[in-house]
Amino acid sequence: VVSKNLNSGWLFAVHFFRFYFEVHCVTVSVNSYTECGGTLKLFAVQKADVQFKLDDRTAHSSLDLFKKDTGVIYRILGLDPSHVQQNPERFRDWAVVFGDGRITGGRHYWEVTVKKSSEFRLGVAEEAMSRDDCVGTNRSSWVFGYVQRKWFAMTTNQRVPVTLVGKPDRVGILLDYEAGHIGLVDIPKARVIHSMRATFRGPLCPAFGLWDGELLTHSGLEEPEGLK
């Protein structure tokens, strides 16, 4: 918005600007200054579409990655642990793998194709979560799970049934770091089916547990309109 004041010359009263970028996390910065009695304020809002691949360094020996590390398949026998490079990031006792996207703020959305699995968990976990735990069993992870044709939300080893989901081929995950919110999304209806509240204390990673079949991740997506 530009206005002219005959006494003081041109004054620029810019209410706000929005700049959207494809980045891995969101930051909001506000800068302002005053000149000739007018104030210019710039609001820089970065678009928060996290893009990630699955991190092979974290994958349990029963999990194999495929499709350029965006998919994961469960092997009943798995690899001999002695044939897998051991490192502090790898899950030792549970069939879990993390995404390599490090989330420290912002609002993020991704999807997972689940039609070829009958037992899995999807959500987020703290980057520093113990590799001796399974996602959903501690205070460092928040997941939505599916087993025996039933959905549940889980954290601190407590399960809450999630109804009215059925078995879609693909579901969405919506994360709002600052709001302390993670939701399971019905993609065709563009609505949050169930959400959990949390206080996130550090960097998060997309997290996946798998005990049957395969999962395929889809990141770098725009959030569907209408989600809250």
LUMPASE-433990 format. One record per residue (C-alpha): y, x, z; residue in one letter; residue number from 1. Coordinates in nm, 2 decimals. Example, Ala and Ser with C-alpha at 12.3 -4.5 7.8 and 13.67 -1.06 7.14 Angstrom:
<rs>
<r><north>-0.45</north><east>1.23</east><up>0.78</up><type>A</type><seq>1</seq></r>
<r><north>-0.11</north><east>1.37</east><up>0.71</up><type>S</type><seq>2</seq></r>
</rs>
This chain:
<rs>
<r><north>0.00</north><east>0.00</east><up>0.00</up><type>V</type><seq>1</seq></r>
<r><north>0.33</north><east>0.16</east><up>-0.10</up><type>V</type><seq>2</seq></r>
<r><north>0.67</north><east>0.02</east><up>0.00</up><type>S</type><seq>3</seq></r>
<r><north>1.03</north><east>0.15</east><up>-0.06</up><type>K</type><seq>4</seq></r>
<r><north>1.29</north><east>0.17</east><up>0.21</up><type>N</type><seq>5</seq></r>
<r><north>1.64</north><east>0.22</east><up>0.06</up><type>L</type><seq>6</seq></r>
<r><north>1.77</north><east>0.40</east><up>0.37</up><type>N</type><seq>7</seq></r>
<r><north>1.49</north><east>0.64</east><up>0.43</up><type>S</type><seq>8</seq></r>
<r><north>1.34</north><east>0.69</east><up>0.09</up><type>G</type><seq>9</seq></r>
<r><north>0.98</north><east>0.63</east><up>0.01</up><type>W</type><seq>10</seq></r>
<r><north>0.75</north><east>0.54</east><up>0.30</up><type>L</type><seq>11</seq></r>
<r><north>0.38</north><east>0.53</east><up>0.26</up><type>F</type><seq>12</seq></r>
<r><north>0.20</north><east>0.29</east><up>0.49</up><type>A</type><seq>13</seq></r>
<r><north>-0.16</north><east>0.34</east><up>0.41</up><type>V</type><seq>14</seq></r>
<r><north>-0.37</north><east>0.11</east><up>0.62</up><type>H</type><seq>15</seq></r>
<r><north>-0.70</north><east>0.27</east><up>0.54</up><type>F</type><seq>16</seq></r>
<r><north>-0.91</north><east>0.45</east><up>0.29</up><type>F</type><seq>17</seq></r>
<r><north>-1.29</north><east>0.44</east><up>0.27</up><type>R</type><seq>18</seq></r>
<r><north>-1.48</north><east>0.73</east><up>0.11</up><type>F</type><seq>19</seq></r>
<r><north>-1.85</north><east>0.70</east><up>0.06</up><type>Y</type><seq>20</seq></r>
<r><north>-2.07</north><east>1.00</east><up>0.01</up><type>F</type><seq>21</seq></r>
<r><north>-2.45</north><east>1.05</east><up>-0.02</up><type>E</type><seq>22</seq></r>
<r><north>-2.52</north><east>1.25</east><up>0.29</up><type>V</type><seq>23</seq></r>
<r><north>-2.79</north><east>1.28</east><up>0.55</up><type>H</type><seq>24</seq></r>
<r><north>-2.59</north><east>1.15</east><up>0.84</up><type>C</type><seq>25</seq></r>
<r><north>-2.27</north><east>0.96</east><up>0.91</up><type>V</type><seq>26</seq></r>
<r><north>-1.94</north><east>1.08</east><up>1.06</up><type>T</type><seq>27</seq></r>
<r><north>-1.62</north><east>0.89</east><up>1.10</up><type>V</type><seq>28</seq></r>
<r><north>-1.29</north><east>1.08</east><up>1.13</up><type>S</type><seq>29</seq></r>
<r><north>-0.95</north><east>0.96</east><up>1.18</up><type>V</type><seq>30</seq></r>
<r><north>-0.64</north><east>1.16</east><up>1.10</up><type>N</type><seq>31</seq></r>
<r><north>-0.28</north><east>1.04</east><up>1.13</up><type>S</type><seq>32</seq></r>
<r><north>0.07</north><east>1.17</east><up>1.11</up><type>Y</type><seq>33</seq></r>
<r><north>0.42</north><east>1.01</east><up>1.12</up><type>T</type><seq>34</seq></r>
<r><north>0.69</north><east>1.08</east><up>0.87</up><type>E</type><seq>35</seq></r>
<r><north>1.03</north><east>0.90</east><up>0.85</up><type>C</type><seq>36</seq></r>
<r><north>0.91</north><east>0.64</east><up>1.08</up><type>G</type><seq>37</seq></r>
<r><north>0.60</north><east>0.56</east><up>0.87</up><type>G</type><seq>38</seq></r>
<r><north>0.24</north><east>0.63</east><up>0.97</up><type>T</type><seq>39</seq></r>
<r><north>-0.03</north><east>0.74</east><up>0.74</up><type>L</type><seq>40</seq></r>
<r><north>-0.39</north><east>0.69</east><up>0.87</up><type>K</type><seq>41</seq></r>
<r><north>-0.70</north><east>0.81</east><up>0.69</up><type>L</type><seq>42</seq></r>
<r><north>-1.04</north><east>0.68</east><up>0.78</up><type>F</type><seq>43</seq></r>
<r><north>-1.32</north><east>0.87</east><up>0.63</up><type>A</type><seq>44</seq></r>
<r><north>-1.65</north><east>0.69</east><up>0.64</up><type>V</type><seq>45</seq></r>
<r><north>-1.96</north><east>0.86</east><up>0.50</up><type>Q</type><seq>46</seq></r>
<r><north>-2.24</north><east>0.66</east><up>0.36</up><type>K</type><seq>47</seq></r>
<r><north>-2.56</north><east>0.71</east><up>0.57</up><type>A</type><seq>48</seq></r>
<r><north>-2.86</north><east>0.70</east><up>0.34</up><type>D</type><seq>49</seq></r>
<r><north>-3.09</north><east>0.96</east><up>0.49</up><type>V</type><seq>50</seq></r>
<r><north>-3.32</north><east>1.12</east><up>0.23</up><type>Q</type><seq>51</seq></r>
<r><north>-3.63</north><east>1.30</east><up>0.35</up><type>F</type><seq>52</seq></r>
<r><north>-3.97</north><east>1.42</east><up>0.26</up><type>K</type><seq>53</seq></r>
<r><north>-4.27</north><east>1.44</east><up>0.50</up><type>L</type><seq>54</seq></r>
<r><north>-4.28</north><east>1.77</east><up>0.68</up><type>D</type><seq>55</seq></r>
<r><north>-4.61</north><east>1.94</east><up>0.63</up><type>D</type><seq>56</seq></r>
<r><north>-4.54</north><east>2.17</east><up>0.93</up><type>R</type><seq>57</seq></r>
<r><north>-4.57</north><east>1.87</east><up>1.16</up><type>T</type><seq>58</seq></r>
<r><north>-4.87</north><east>1.70</east><up>1.00</up><type>A</type><seq>59</seq></r>
<r><north>-5.19</north><east>1.67</east><up>1.20</up><type>H</type><seq>60</seq></r>
<r><north>-5.50</north><east>1.83</east><up>1.03</up><type>S</type><seq>61</seq></r>
<r><north>-5.64</north><east>1.48</east><up>0.94</up><type>S</type><seq>62</seq></r>
<r><north>-5.34</north><east>1.41</east><up>0.72</up><type>L</type><seq>63</seq></r>
<r><north>-5.28</north><east>1.52</east><up>0.36</up><type>D</type><seq>64</seq></r>
<r><north>-4.94</north><east>1.48</east><up>0.19</up><type>L</type><seq>65</seq></r>
<r><north>-4.91</north><east>1.38</east><up>-0.17</up><type>F</type><seq>66</seq></r>
<r><north>-4.66</north><east>1.26</east><up>-0.44</up><type>K</type><seq>67</seq></r>
<r><north>-4.42</north><east>1.55</east><up>-0.37</up><type>K</type><seq>68</seq></r>
<r><north>-4.45</north><east>1.51</east><up>0.01</up><type>D</type><seq>69</seq></r>
<r><north>-4.33</north><east>1.15</east><up>0.01</up><type>T</type><seq>70</seq></r>
<r><north>-4.68</north><east>1.00</east><up>0.08</up><type>G</type><seq>71</seq></r>
<r><north>-4.95</north><east>1.07</east><up>0.34</up><type>V</type><seq>72</seq></r>
<r><north>-5.32</north><east>0.99</east><up>0.34</up><type>I</type><seq>73</seq></r>
<r><north>-5.56</north><east>0.98</east><up>0.63</up><type>Y</type><seq>74</seq></r>
<r><north>-5.89</north><east>1.18</east><up>0.60</up><type>R</type><seq>75</seq></r>
<r><north>-6.16</north><east>1.07</east><up>0.84</up><type>I</type><seq>76</seq></r>
<r><north>-6.30</north><east>1.42</east><up>0.88</up><type>L</type><seq>77</seq></r>
<r><north>-5.98</north><east>1.60</east><up>0.81</up><type>G</type><seq>78</seq></r>
<r><north>-5.95</north><east>1.97</east><up>0.78</up><type>L</type><seq>79</seq></r>
<r><north>-6.10</north><east>2.22</east><up>1.02</up><type>D</type><seq>80</seq></r>
<r><north>-5.80</north><east>2.29</east><up>1.26</up><type>P</type><seq>81</seq></r>
<r><north>-5.88</north><east>2.66</east><up>1.22</up><type>S</type><seq>82</seq></r>
<r><north>-5.79</north><east>2.62</east><up>0.85</up><type>H</type><seq>83</seq></r>
<r><north>-5.45</north><east>2.48</east><up>0.92</up><type>V</type><seq>84</seq></r>
<r><north>-5.16</north><east>2.71</east><up>1.00</up><type>Q</type><seq>85</seq></r>
<r><north>-5.08</north><east>2.67</east><up>1.36</up><type>Q</type><seq>86</seq></r>
<r><north>-4.71</north><east>2.64</east><up>1.46</up><type>N</type><seq>87</seq></r>
<r><north>-4.52</north><east>2.47</east><up>1.74</up><type>P</type><seq>88</seq></r>
<r><north>-4.41</north><east>2.18</east><up>1.51</up><type>E</type><seq>89</seq></r>
<r><north>-4.76</north><east>2.06</east><up>1.43</up><type>R</type><seq>90</seq></r>
<r><north>-4.92</north><east>1.76</east><up>1.60</up><type>F</type><seq>91</seq></r>
<r><north>-5.24</north><east>1.88</east><up>1.76</up><type>R</type><seq>92</seq></r>
<r><north>-5.42</north><east>1.57</east><up>1.90</up><type>D</type><seq>93</seq></r>
<r><north>-5.28</north><east>1.27</east><up>1.71</up><type>W</type><seq>94</seq></r>
<r><north>-5.26</north><east>1.18</east><up>1.33</up><type>A</type><seq>95</seq></r>
<r><north>-4.88</north><east>1.20</east><up>1.32</up><type>V</type><seq>96</seq></r>
<r><north>-4.63</north><east>1.35</east><up>1.08</up><type>V</type><seq>97</seq></r>
<r><north>-4.25</north><east>1.36</east><up>1.09</up><type>F</type><seq>98</seq></r>
<r><north>-4.00</north><east>1.34</east><up>0.81</up><type>G</type><seq>99</seq></r>
<r><north>-3.78</north><east>1.64</east><up>0.75</up><type>D</type><seq>100</seq></r>
<r><north>-3.46</north><east>1.44</east><up>0.77</up><type>G</type><seq>101</seq></r>
<r><north>-3.27</north><east>1.53</east><up>1.09</up><type>R</type><seq>102</seq></r>
<r><north>-3.06</north><east>1.24</east><up>1.21</up><type>I</type><seq>103</seq></r>
<r><north>-2.78</north><east>1.30</east><up>1.46</up><type>T</type><seq>104</seq></r>
<r><north>-2.57</north><east>0.99</east><up>1.40</up><type>G</type><seq>105</seq></r>
<r><north>-2.49</north><east>0.70</east><up>1.16</up><type>G</type><seq>106</seq></r>
<r><north>-2.67</north><east>0.41</east><up>1.02</up><type>R</type><seq>107</seq></r>
<r><north>-2.97</north><east>0.47</east><up>0.80</up><type>H</type><seq>108</seq></r>
<r><north>-3.23</north><east>0.28</east><up>0.60</up><type>Y</type><seq>109</seq></r>
<r><north>-3.56</north><east>0.36</east><up>0.44</up><type>W</type><seq>110</seq></r>
<r><north>-3.87</north><east>0.18</east><up>0.33</up><type>E</type><seq>111</seq></r>
<r><north>-4.25</north><east>0.24</east><up>0.35</up><type>V</type><seq>112</seq></r>
<r><north>-4.52</north><east>0.11</east><up>0.13</up><type>T</type><seq>113</seq></r>
<r><north>-4.80</north><east>0.00</east><up>0.37</up><type>V</type><seq>114</seq></r>
<r><north>-5.03</north><east>-0.21</east><up>0.15</up><type>K</type><seq>115</seq></r>
<r><north>-5.31</north><east>0.06</east><up>0.15</up><type>K</type><seq>116</seq></r>
<r><north>-5.34</north><east>0.10</east><up>0.52</up><type>S</type><seq>117</seq></r>
<r><north>-5.47</north><east>-0.13</east><up>0.80</up><type>S</type><seq>118</seq></r>
<r><north>-5.36</north><east>0.09</east><up>1.10</up><type>E</type><seq>119</seq></r>
<r><north>-5.03</north><east>0.28</east><up>1.12</up><type>F</type><seq>120</seq></r>
<r><north>-4.70</north><east>0.33</east><up>1.31</up><type>R</type><seq>121</seq></r>
<r><north>-4.35</north><east>0.36</east><up>1.16</up><type>L</type><seq>122</seq></r>
<r><north>-4.03</north><east>0.45</east><up>1.33</up><type>G</type><seq>123</seq></r>
<r><north>-3.83</north><east>0.74</east><up>1.47</up><type>V</type><seq>124</seq></r>
<r><north>-3.88</north><east>1.01</east><up>1.73</up><type>A</type><seq>125</seq></r>
<r><north>-3.68</north><east>1.28</east><up>1.89</up><type>E</type><seq>126</seq></r>
<r><north>-3.71</north><east>1.61</east><up>1.70</up><type>E</type><seq>127</seq></r>
<r><north>-3.81</north><east>1.78</east><up>2.02</up><type>A</type><seq>128</seq></r>
<r><north>-4.09</north><east>1.53</east><up>2.11</up><type>M</type><seq>129</seq></r>
<r><north>-4.40</north><east>1.68</east><up>2.26</up><type>S</type><seq>130</seq></r>
<r><north>-4.66</north><east>1.75</east><up>1.99</up><type>R</type><seq>131</seq></r>
<r><north>-4.94</north><east>1.66</east><up>2.24</up><type>D</type><seq>132</seq></r>
<r><north>-4.82</north><east>1.29</east><up>2.25</up><type>D</type><seq>133</seq></r>
<r><north>-4.86</north><east>1.01</east><up>2.00</up><type>C</type><seq>134</seq></r>
<r><north>-4.55</north><east>0.83</east><up>1.86</up><type>V</type><seq>135</seq></r>
<r><north>-4.48</north><east>0.52</east><up>2.08</up><type>G</type><seq>136</seq></r>
<r><north>-4.64</north><east>0.65</east><up>2.39</up><type>T</type><seq>137</seq></r>
<r><north>-4.34</north><east>0.82</east><up>2.55</up><type>N</type><seq>138</seq></r>
<r><north>-3.96</north><east>0.79</east><up>2.60</up><type>R</type><seq>139</seq></r>
<r><north>-3.89</north><east>1.00</east><up>2.29</up><type>S</type><seq>140</seq></r>
<r><north>-4.02</north><east>0.77</east><up>2.02</up><type>S</type><seq>141</seq></r>
<r><north>-3.97</north><east>0.41</east><up>1.90</up><type>W</type><seq>142</seq></r>
<r><north>-4.22</north><east>0.26</east><up>1.65</up><type>V</type><seq>143</seq></r>
<r><north>-4.34</north><east>-0.05</east><up>1.48</up><type>F</type><seq>144</seq></r>
<r><north>-4.72</north><east>-0.06</east><up>1.45</up><type>G</type><seq>145</seq></r>
<r><north>-4.99</north><east>-0.25</east><up>1.28</up><type>Y</type><seq>146</seq></r>
<r><north>-5.36</north><east>-0.27</east><up>1.38</up><type>V</type><seq>147</seq></r>
<r><north>-5.62</north><east>-0.55</east><up>1.37</up><type>Q</type><seq>148</seq></r>
<r><north>-5.39</north><east>-0.75</east><up>1.14</up><type>R</type><seq>149</seq></r>
<r><north>-5.12</north><east>-0.77</east><up>1.41</up><type>K</type><seq>150</seq></r>
<r><north>-4.78</north><east>-0.61</east><up>1.44</up><type>W</type><seq>151</seq></r>
<r><north>-4.62</north><east>-0.47</east><up>1.75</up><type>F</type><seq>152</seq></r>
<r><north>-4.31</north><east>-0.28</east><up>1.87</up><type>A</type><seq>153</seq></r>
<r><north>-4.38</north><east>0.02</east><up>2.09</up><type>M</type><seq>154</seq></r>
<r><north>-4.21</north><east>0.27</east><up>2.31</up><type>T</type><seq>155</seq></r>
<r><north>-4.30</north><east>0.43</east><up>2.65</up><type>T</type><seq>156</seq></r>
<r><north>-4.66</north><east>0.32</east><up>2.58</up><type>N</type><seq>157</seq></r>
<r><north>-4.55</north><east>-0.05</east><up>2.61</up><type>Q</type><seq>158</seq></r>
<r><north>-4.64</north><east>-0.28</east><up>2.33</up><type>R</type><seq>159</seq></r>
<r><north>-4.45</north><east>-0.60</east><up>2.24</up><type>V</type><seq>160</seq></r>
<r><north>-4.61</north><east>-0.84</east><up>1.98</up><type>P</type><seq>161</seq></r>
<r><north>-4.41</north><east>-0.89</east><up>1.66</up><type>V</type><seq>162</seq></r>
<r><north>-4.47</north><east>-1.22</east><up>1.49</up><type>T</type><seq>163</seq></r>
<r><north>-4.39</north><east>-1.38</east><up>1.16</up><type>L</type><seq>164</seq></r>
<r><north>-4.45</north><east>-1.06</east><up>0.96</up><type>V</type><seq>165</seq></r>
<r><north>-4.79</north><east>-1.11</east><up>0.79</up><type>G</type><seq>166</seq></r>
<r><north>-4.90</north><east>-0.80</east><up>0.58</up><type>K</type><seq>167</seq></r>
<r><north>-4.63</north><east>-0.72</east><up>0.33</up><type>P</type><seq>168</seq></r>
<r><north>-4.68</north><east>-0.45</east><up>0.07</up><type>D</type><seq>169</seq></r>
<r><north>-4.36</north><east>-0.27</east><up>0.18</up><type>R</type><seq>170</seq></r>
<r><north>-4.13</north><east>-0.29</east><up>0.49</up><type>V</type><seq>171</seq></r>
<r><north>-3.79</north><east>-0.14</east><up>0.58</up><type>G</type><seq>172</seq></r>
<r><north>-3.67</north><east>0.06</east><up>0.88</up><type>I</type><seq>173</seq></r>
<r><north>-3.31</north><east>0.03</east><up>0.98</up><type>L</type><seq>174</seq></r>
<r><north>-3.16</north><east>0.28</east><up>1.23</up><type>L</type><seq>175</seq></r>
<r><north>-2.82</north><east>0.27</east><up>1.39</up><type>D</type><seq>176</seq></r>
<r><north>-2.79</north><east>0.58</east><up>1.60</up><type>Y</type><seq>177</seq></r>
<r><north>-2.46</north><east>0.50</east><up>1.78</up><type>E</type><seq>178</seq></r>
<r><north>-2.55</north><east>0.14</east><up>1.85</up><type>A</type><seq>179</seq></r>
<r><north>-2.89</north><east>0.24</east><up>1.98</up><type>G</type><seq>180</seq></r>
<r><north>-3.08</north><east>0.01</east><up>1.75</up><type>H</type><seq>181</seq></r>
<r><north>-3.39</north><east>0.04</east><up>1.53</up><type>I</type><seq>182</seq></r>
<r><north>-3.52</north><east>-0.26</east><up>1.34</up><type>G</type><seq>183</seq></r>
<r><north>-3.82</north><east>-0.37</east><up>1.12</up><type>L</type><seq>184</seq></r>
<r><north>-3.69</north><east>-0.52</east><up>0.80</up><type>V</type><seq>185</seq></r>
<r><north>-3.84</north><east>-0.80</east><up>0.58</up><type>D</type><seq>186</seq></r>
<r><north>-3.74</north><east>-0.66</east><up>0.24</up><type>I</type><seq>187</seq></r>
<r><north>-3.76</north><east>-0.98</east><up>0.02</up><type>P</type><seq>188</seq></r>
<r><north>-3.56</north><east>-1.18</east><up>0.28</up><type>K</type><seq>189</seq></r>
<r><north>-3.33</north><east>-0.89</east><up>0.37</up><type>A</type><seq>190</seq></r>
<r><north>-3.35</north><east>-0.97</east><up>0.74</up><type>R</type><seq>191</seq></r>
<r><north>-3.44</north><east>-0.78</east><up>1.06</up><type>V</type><seq>192</seq></r>
<r><north>-3.76</north><east>-0.92</east><up>1.19</up><type>I</type><seq>193</seq></r>
<r><north>-3.76</north><east>-0.74</east><up>1.52</up><type>H</type><seq>194</seq></r>
<r><north>-3.54</north><east>-0.47</east><up>1.68</up><type>S</type><seq>195</seq></r>
<r><north>-3.56</north><east>-0.23</east><up>1.97</up><type>M</type><seq>196</seq></r>
<r><north>-3.27</north><east>-0.10</east><up>2.18</up><type>R</type><seq>197</seq></r>
<r><north>-3.25</north><east>0.26</east><up>2.30</up><type>A</type><seq>198</seq></r>
<r><north>-3.02</north><east>0.54</east><up>2.41</up><type>T</type><seq>199</seq></r>
<r><north>-3.08</north><east>0.82</east><up>2.16</up><type>F</type><seq>200</seq></r>
<r><north>-3.02</north><east>1.16</east><up>2.33</up><type>R</type><seq>201</seq></r>
<r><north>-3.07</north><east>1.41</east><up>2.05</up><type>G</type><seq>202</seq></r>
<r><north>-3.16</north><east>1.46</east><up>1.69</up><type>P</type><seq>203</seq></r>
<r><north>-3.41</north><east>1.21</east><up>1.55</up><type>L</type><seq>204</seq></r>
<r><north>-3.67</north><east>1.23</east><up>1.27</up><type>C</type><seq>205</seq></r>
<r><north>-3.85</north><east>0.96</east><up>1.08</up><type>P</type><seq>206</seq></r>
<r><north>-4.20</north><east>0.94</east><up>1.24</up><type>A</type><seq>207</seq></r>
<r><north>-4.53</north><east>0.81</east><up>1.11</up><type>F</type><seq>208</seq></r>
<r><north>-4.88</north><east>0.77</east><up>1.26</up><type>G</type><seq>209</seq></r>
<r><north>-5.17</north><east>0.69</east><up>1.04</up><type>L</type><seq>210</seq></r>
<r><north>-5.54</north><east>0.62</east><up>1.11</up><type>W</type><seq>211</seq></r>
<r><north>-5.65</north><east>0.45</east><up>0.78</up><type>D</type><seq>212</seq></r>
<r><north>-5.56</north><east>0.46</east><up>0.42</up><type>G</type><seq>213</seq></r>
<r><north>-5.22</north><east>0.59</east><up>0.31</up><type>E</type><seq>214</seq></r>
<r><north>-4.84</north><east>0.54</east><up>0.34</up><type>L</type><seq>215</seq></r>
<r><north>-4.57</north><east>0.60</east><up>0.08</up><type>L</type><seq>216</seq></r>
<r><north>-4.21</north><east>0.66</east><up>0.19</up><type>T</type><seq>217</seq></r>
<r><north>-3.89</north><east>0.57</east><up>0.00</up><type>H</type><seq>218</seq></r>
<r><north>-3.57</north><east>0.72</east><up>0.12</up><type>S</type><seq>219</seq></r>
<r><north>-3.22</north><east>0.77</east><up>-0.01</up><type>G</type><seq>220</seq></r>
<r><north>-3.19</north><east>0.39</east><up>-0.05</up><type>L</type><seq>221</seq></r>
<r><north>-2.88</north><east>0.17</east><up>0.00</up><type>E</type><seq>222</seq></r>
<r><north>-2.90</north><east>-0.07</east><up>0.29</up><type>E</type><seq>223</seq></r>
<r><north>-2.96</north><east>-0.43</east><up>0.17</up><type>P</type><seq>224</seq></r>
<r><north>-2.66</north><east>-0.65</east><up>0.21</up><type>E</type><seq>225</seq></r>
<r><north>-2.65</north><east>-0.88</east><up>0.51</up><type>G</type><seq>226</seq></r>
<r><north>-2.85</north><east>-0.67</east><up>0.76</up><type>L</type><seq>227</seq></r>
<r><north>-2.69</north><east>-0.65</east><up>1.11</up><type>K</type><seq>228</seq></r>
</rs>
